[in-house]
Amino acid sequence: MSVTAAKGFTAAGIAAGIKESGNPDLALVVNTGPRRAAAGVFTSNRVKAAPVLWSEQVLKGGELTAVVLNSGGANACTGPKGFQDTHATAEKVAESLGLGAGEVAVCSTGLIGVLLPMDKLLPGVDAAVGQLSEHGGEKAAIAIKTTDTVHKTSVATQDGWTVGGMAKGAGMLAPGLATMLVVLTTDADLPSDLLDKALRAATRTTFDRVDSDGCMSTNDTVLLLASGAAQVTPEYAEFAEAVRAVCDDLGQQLIRDAEGASKDIRIEVVNAATEDDAVEVGRSIARNNLLKCALHGEDPNWGRVLSAIGTTKAAFEPDQLNVAINGVWVCKNGGVGEDREKVDMRYREVRITADLAAGSESAVIWTNDLTADYVHENSAYSS
Amino acid sequence: MSVTAAKGFTAAGIAAGIKESGNPDLALVVNTGPRRAAAGVFTSNRVKAAPVLWSEQVLKGGELTAVVLNSGGANACTGPKGFQDTHATAEKVAESLGLGAGEVAVCSTGLIGVLLPMDKLLPGVDAAVGQLSEHGGEKAAIAIKTTDTVHKTSVATQDGWTVGGMAKGAGMLAPGLATMLVVLTTDADLPSDLLDKALRAATRTTFDRVDSDGCMSTNDTVLLLASGAAQVTPEYAEFAEAVRAVCDDLGQQLIRDAEGASKDIRIEVVNAATEDDAVEVGRSIARNNLLKCALHGEDPNWGRVLSAIGTTKAAFEPDQLNVAINGVWVCKNGGVGEDREKVDMRYREVRITADLAAGSESAVIWTNDLTADYVHENSAYSS
């Protein structure tokens, strides 16, 4: 399953000793071909980690043979030494597999501002190479976890070809272009420009609309590698839909495992003048701490939805706004609507619909509630 | 003290029964002249409460004789009936004092989306009028509290004239133009255009740079009333500085009493290319939930400062950023700086300095930490 569900890939996940806990912390994914086409999207945070700067460069050629990923340290804000460490990691993988370093992408996740323990990471690469297997996808998915409580994988199998992937991410989870660390693989045979097109289309409406805590990471990376091993070239639309489905599934898994969360909140903005307006309003609602606290307390506090909408530049008239929570239109025409007592808030999923009455565009943003557990998890220790 | 420190003002604060707790909930401030010049600034939230819409209109003439304020209900998102209620409140005050309704500003604070109990509020106006006194400033300040644990007042006395004021606000505290409810009074004799100029200059660098929880209210209002009773017309610069000092003091009192907060965080952005850049970066840092949790846990997690800076459009180079926490430069040139163990985090005030190395402009934004108490206070009941 995971990144080895598609033919033409091997993977491994091991404990290199980067994490003090001794948990798995190093993953390797290798494309055994025959093709090496690849695409990637990266964080739009302007403070980018060293592995993001490296992998962006490597991807420019449209090909990748291997991806090495570590948890236990983000290698972000680590200056020239951090970049040298990323480069050395790629060189080590290349040397072990008989490749050039320019065929190896690097991903890191963990605490910002700390150098990686290269004395543990580099021997770990050798150990991972020794364990590469067509069944290694799950172990790789486990090795990239940080505060994730479960590993995340997804597979879409079509007629003779497959798209699979793994993801990690539980906090600092508001990707601007991608999210956290995701590796997707396929055995379909497509050139890198179509991989890139399908990946950008998929992430734009999946990972990009996950906004768990409003905090954009320095390390977000989504990679898509194609081996061509299935010897099938699917229709582009069919392929793009499979990539989107896997991204959507992984994005949902990220939301369901977000740090400290007790509610998964689906915010659908409808009847917006533009899709950008719908996304802006959805994000503003998703980032309203007071609303997120209210929903944690199972309080359908729609006034906080309206105060969030009011901070945006989207087209709307305040006296035409309508808001439903779990299907009950508690706000109509900017004022009191149906009885808020009718809203059933007992379940983990909360659905908010914000009707801007300004057009026909829409967007869905996913977020979580704000809980004492989130505060505890992010104040009790550095992460 | 408070709004009655300046000559030419009376005030009252009473319990009208708007709050179920029976606590004081209705305040009245009256300018007894001889002048009636006034100015006001209001929330930039596009979803504005009925009293904001009313008071904005009233202020257009540059004069005010009375301000009536209620806690226990924001009268926001209450439709045409809510506006009628605000109008009726102003009419009632006008009738009781022999004024026109157009001389009366109205301010409300409390839960959004609920109509005010006018059967209690209107008789309360009569009761408040009956208790108007030159010593009523403190009672008025107490009557406008919601989740505030203390009432907030401030006075600046100059040579023969005075500026005084009161404020409330503890949550939904990220004013875009003003903050929560503030009434300032002066016995200096100045025309409304100079009051307006001084008030806008003062709020721009005081209340506007308080960002406790990133949530902008629908009801923010700051009013300044001048009685001329001191029969002194101060130099504009001297007057503007007194207004700024009172606004700054009240803004600090709001931060110190913010819901659930255990830290007051002063974020100074220096060496920015423009003041707008400095404010944008300061706000981005102030709104980063992960950083606010870390500071709650007394963890000088500067990586979260850099990830917040990276989401802005301000001019900077990532490898030239410097960050100090409580005077220790823990991040230099975008990487690891002085030992974070040197940072003493034991005190309530935390000082963050973010050096963008891109110019010579600066700005200070104040915020609070994010705590389990904030989550509890905003999830356990509607507010």
Interface residues (C-beta under 8 A of the other chain):
Chain A: N45 R46 V47 K48 A74 A76 C77 T78 G79 K81 G82 L111 I112 G113 V114 L115 G171 M172 G176 D213 G214 C215 M216 S217 T218 R287 N288 N289 L290 C293 A294 L295 H296 G297 D299 N301 W302 G303 R304 L306 S307 A308 I309 G310 T311 T312 F316 P318 D319 L321 C331 N333 G334 G335 V336 L370 T371 A372 Y374 V375 H376 E377 N378 S379 A380 Y381 S382
Chain B: N45 R46 V47 K48 A74 A76 C77 T78 G79 K81 G82 L111 I112 G113 V114 L115 G171 M172 G176 D213 G214 C215 M216 S217 T218 R287 N288 N289 L290 C293 A294 H296 G297 D299 N301 W302 G303 R304 L306 S307 A308 I309 G310 T311 T312 F316 P318 D319 L321 C331 N333 G334 G335 V336 L370 T371 A372 Y374 V375 H376 E377 N378 S379 A380 Y381 S382
